[in-house]
Structure formats: structure tokens, C-alpha cells
């Protein structure tokens, strides 16, 4: 559910303050569906948390609390540098626009900004005080899996992007082919942005759950520059690449990277030439 919330938050920011009627209807429809899921989840969470709360304190049961992580640091990732200039310009305009439906009201919070009743949102101290360590450990295990999945998808998407540049963007000789190629690249960029937000939200959660230094050192903070695929280093014959350092997650042993086919092989080839 949190991934859907991050996705909707990004869509609202992407649309900005001047949505078309169709866009507005789509946002409202998605919010309505998400609100129903959140209400159902919160009710179940209330029952579960009430069973572990020792003092009857339900001050945490506040549906108007706002989610603190929005993932805005990854807006426009991949749309700058030496890539499609029209995409970079449009991205900057979107970042400067006021998102649709954003409100500072204490009495109303859009569905995509509601903080869920999870151990990570309640905090490590609350879990210790209310004998909720088992719930905390369970979420920590799930978050670790989510971190692995996110890194897996990021690596696949970056490999796909490298493949598109090498095999579609660079060889394109007509405007029609270039437009189609850049549309494919932009779709991959959206995928990278989404999974980067999911990763950082999951990392924020394990910090709140009291993850030890070993786990935090394995799952490092993800930066914008880690997600770029420079077109200048996609061609293996370009000089001066051997001393270029790859982002930290390329050296990790992330599960499920063996079933990805040609895209990952293309990026592994890129990594070989860089290293």
C-alpha cells in the first residue's frame, strides 16, 4: 500500500497545479480507492495494536497524521544531464508547480499523505514500551525484503535504460524513431524514480525500527547521482572510463538478478568497461 501512496504522490506532483479535467478525475478516483484501503488497514492495525498496548493509550490512533517522507528528492532523476532537453525543461516546470490538492489543514489529509499505523511510524521506543518487539521484528524483516526488491528493480531499470540508449536512442535517424526511443527512456526513468522512493521509504522505516549498524551500512542512503546512466559512458570504446567508480549497489549481492536477461547483461557489460 505504501508503494501505491508514493506513486500517487509523485503523480500529483507531476501533474502540478493545472490538471486537465481527465487528470483531476483520475486523481480523485485513485484517492478514493486508496482511502478505502487505508481505512480497512487502519482498522485492522488498531485491533492488533490495542492487543499489545499495556496502558490503554491510543494517542497514536490519529488518522490525520501526515506521512513525512514524500520522495521529492528523486523527482526528475534521469531527466537532466546530457539527455532529452525537452524532458528536463518539462520536469523543472512540474517541480515548481503547486501539487493538486495539497493542504496544510489539520483536519484533512489527502489519502496519499496519511501515515499508516505501522511499528516504524510508531517508533522503536513505543514498541519497546508496549511489548511490540515481535511486530517490530516482523516489519524489519519485511522491510529488508523490500529494500532488496527495490535495488533489484533499480538495477534492472538502469540496465534497460543503458540498453535503450545503445540500441534505440543512438541509432535513431528520424524524428519519429527518436521520439519513440525517448518515450521508452522516459518510461524507464519513471520506474527508476518509483523504486528509488520505495527504497528510501523502506530505509527510513528500518532506521525508525532500530536497525543495527551492519544493516544500515549494507543498505546505504541512495542519492540522485547514483541513478544516472551517462550516455558518454555507454559506448565501450570511449576512453577514460576505467577509473570511474560505480554506485555502491552495483557491487551488492542482490537476489533475483539472474533472471533478467539481456538488459542486465547489457549493463554488466557497461560495468565491465567502466571498471
C-alpha positions in Angstrom: 0.0 0.0 0.0 2.9 2.4 0.7 4.2 1.9 -2.8 0.8 3.0 -4.2 0.9 6.1 -1.9 4.3 7.1 -3.1 3.2 6.5 -6.7 0.1 8.7 -6.3 2.1 11.4 -4.5 4.5 11.5 -7.5 1.7 11.6 -10.0 0.1 14.6 -8.2 3.4 16.4 -8.2 4.0 15.6 -11.8 0.6 17.0 -12.8 1.1 20.2 -10.9 -1.4 22.9 -10.2 -3.1 22.9 -13.6 -4.6 19.5 -14.2 -6.9 18.7 -17.1 -10.4 17.5 -16.2 -9.4 13.9 -17.0 -6.3 14.2 -14.8 -8.4 15.6 -12.0 -10.9 12.8 -12.2 -8.2 10.2 -12.3 -6.5 11.6 -9.2 -9.8 11.8 -7.3 -10.6 8.2 -8.3 -7.3 6.9 -7.2 -7.5 8.8 -3.9 -11.0 7.3 -3.3 -9.7 3.8 -3.9 -6.7 4.3 -1.8 -8.7 5.9 1.0 -10.9 2.8 1.2 -7.8 0.5 1.5 -6.2 2.8 4.2 -9.4 2.8 6.3 -9.5 -1.0 6.2 -5.8 -1.3 7.0 -6.0 1.2 9.9 -9.0 -0.6 11.5 -7.1 -3.9 11.4 -4.0 -2.2 12.8 -5.9 -0.6 15.6 -7.2 -4.0 16.7 -3.7 -5.5 16.6 -2.0 -2.6 18.3 -4.6 -2.5 21.1 -3.7 -6.1 22.0 -0.2 -5.1 22.8 -0.8 -1.6 24.3 -0.3 -2.1 28.0 -1.7 1.2 29.3 -4.7 1.6 27.0 -3.1 4.7 25.5 -4.3 5.1 21.9 -2.9 8.5 21.3 -1.2 7.0 18.2 -4.6 6.4 16.7 -4.7 9.7 14.7 -5.8 9.3 11.1 -4.8 12.9 10.3 -1.1 12.3 10.8 0.9 13.1 7.7 3.5 10.9 6.1 6.8 12.6 6.5 8.6 11.0 3.5 7.5 12.1 0.0 10.4 11.1 -2.2 10.7 14.5 -3.8 14.5 14.2 -4.0 14.0 11.7 -6.9 11.7 13.9 -9.0 13.2 14.3 -12.4 16.0 11.8 -11.9 17.4 10.9 -15.3 15.7 13.9 -17.0 18.8 16.1 -16.7 22.4 15.9 -17.8 23.0 15.1 -21.5 19.6 13.6 -22.1 16.4 14.8 -23.7 16.3 18.6 -23.2 12.5 18.9 -23.6 12.0 16.3 -20.9 14.4 18.2 -18.5 12.6 21.5 -19.1 9.1 20.0 -18.5 10.4 18.3 -15.3 11.6 21.6 -13.9 8.2 23.3 -14.6 6.5 20.4 -12.8 8.8 20.7 -9.7 8.0 24.4 -9.4 4.2 23.9 -9.7 2.0 23.6 -6.6 0.7 20.0 -6.4 -3.0 19.4 -6.8 -4.9 19.0 -3.6 -2.0 19.8 -1.3 -3.3 21.1 2.0 -1.9 22.3 5.4 -5.2 21.8 7.1 -5.0 19.9 10.5 -8.5 18.4 9.9 -7.9 16.9 6.4 -5.1 14.9 4.8 -5.2 13.6 1.3 -5.2 9.8 1.2 -1.7 9.5 -0.2 -0.3 11.5 2.7 -1.9 9.6 5.6 0.6 8.0 7.9 -0.2 4.3 8.4 -0.3 2.5 11.8 2.9 0.6 11.5 5.6 -0.1 14.1 8.1 2.0 12.1 5.7 5.0 12.3 5.1 4.5 16.0 8.8 4.3 16.7 11.3 1.9 18.4 10.7 3.4 21.8 6.9 2.9 21.6 7.4 -0.7 20.5 9.7 -1.4 23.5 7.3 0.3 26.0 4.3 -1.7 24.7 5.9 -5.1 24.3 5.5 -4.9 20.5 9.0 -6.2 19.7 7.7 -9.1 17.7 5.7 -6.7 15.4 8.8 -4.5 15.1 11.0 -7.5 14.1 8.4 -8.7 11.6 8.3 -5.3 9.9 12.1 -5.1 9.9 12.3 -8.5 8.0 9.7 -7.3 5.5 11.4 -4.0 5.0 14.7 -5.8 4.3 13.0 -7.8 1.6 11.5 -4.6 0.2 15.0 -3.0 0.1 16.3 -5.9 -1.8 13.4 -5.9 -4.2 13.8 -2.1 -4.8 17.6 -2.4 -5.5 16.8 -5.3 -7.9 14.3 -3.3 -9.8 16.6 -0.2 -9.9 19.4 -2.2 -11.3 17.2 -3.8 -13.9 15.7 -0.5 -14.9 19.2 1.1 -15.3 20.3 -1.8 -17.3 17.2 -1.4 -19.5 18.0 2.3 -19.9 21.6 1.5 -21.0 20.2 -1.0 -23.5 17.8 1.6 -24.9 20.5 4.2 -25.3 22.8 1.8 -27.0 20.2 0.1 -29.3 17.5 2.7 -29.9 18.4 6.3 -29.0 21.8 6.4 -30.5 20.9 4.6 -33.8 17.7 6.6 -34.4 17.9 8.6 -37.6 14.5 10.1 -38.0 12.4 12.3 -35.6 9.8 9.6 -35.4 12.3 7.0 -34.2 13.9 9.4 -31.8 10.6 10.4 -30.3 9.7 6.7 -29.8 13.1 5.9 -28.3 12.9 8.8 -25.8 9.4 7.8 -24.8 10.9 4.4 -23.9 13.7 6.0 -21.9 11.3 8.3 -20.0 9.1 5.3 -19.0 12.2 3.6 -17.6 13.2 6.8 -15.8 9.8 6.8 -14.1 10.4 3.2 -13.0 13.8 4.2 -11.5 12.3 7.1 -9.7 9.5 5.0 -8.2 11.7 2.3 -6.9 14.2 4.8 -5.5 11.4 6.3 -3.5 10.3 2.9 -2.3 13.8 2.1 -1.3 14.4 5.3 0.7 11.0 5.0 2.4 11.9 1.4 3.5 15.3 2.6 4.7 13.7 5.3 6.7 11.5 2.6 8.3 14.4 0.4 9.3 16.1 3.4 10.9 12.9 4.0 12.9 12.8 0.3 13.8 16.2 0.5 15.4 18.2 -1.4 12.7 21.8 -2.0 13.7 24.9 -0.5 12.0 25.6 -3.6 9.9 22.2 -3.4 8.3 22.3 0.3 7.7 25.8 0.0 6.2 24.5 -2.6 3.8 21.6 -0.5 2.8 23.1 2.9 2.3 21.4 6.2 1.5 20.5 6.4 -2.2 21.5 9.6 -3.9 20.3 11.2 -7.2 23.7 10.8 -8.8 23.7 7.0 -8.1 20.8 6.7 -10.5 22.2 8.3 -13.6 23.3 6.5 -16.7 25.6 8.8 -18.5 25.3 8.5 -22.3 29.0 9.3 -22.6 30.0 6.0 -20.9 27.5 3.7 -22.6 29.8 3.3 -25.6 32.6 0.9 -24.5 35.2 2.4 -26.9 35.2 5.8 -25.0 38.5 6.4 -23.2 38.9 7.4 -19.6 36.3 5.0 -18.1 38.4 2.5 -16.2 38.8 4.7 -13.1 35.1 5.6 -13.0 33.5 4.3 -9.8 30.2 2.6 -9.9 27.5 3.4 -7.3 27.7 1.2 -4.3 24.6 -1.0 -5.1 26.2 -2.5 -8.2 28.6 -4.5 -6.0 25.9 -5.9 -3.8 24.7 -9.5 -3.9 21.1 -8.7 -4.6 18.9 -11.8 -5.1 16.9 -12.4 -8.3 19.4 -10.7 -10.6 20.0 -13.9 -12.5 16.6 -13.9 -14.2 16.8 -10.6 -16.0 18.1 -11.4 -19.5 19.6 -9.1 -22.0 19.0 -5.8 -20.2 21.1 -6.7 -17.1 23.8 -8.3 -19.4 24.0 -5.0 -21.2 24.5 -3.1 -18.0 27.0 -5.7 -16.8 28.9 -5.1 -20.0 28.8 -1.3 -19.2 30.1 -2.0 -15.7 33.0 -4.1 -17.1 34.1 -1.2 -19.3 33.8 1.3 -16.6 35.7 -0.8 -14.1 
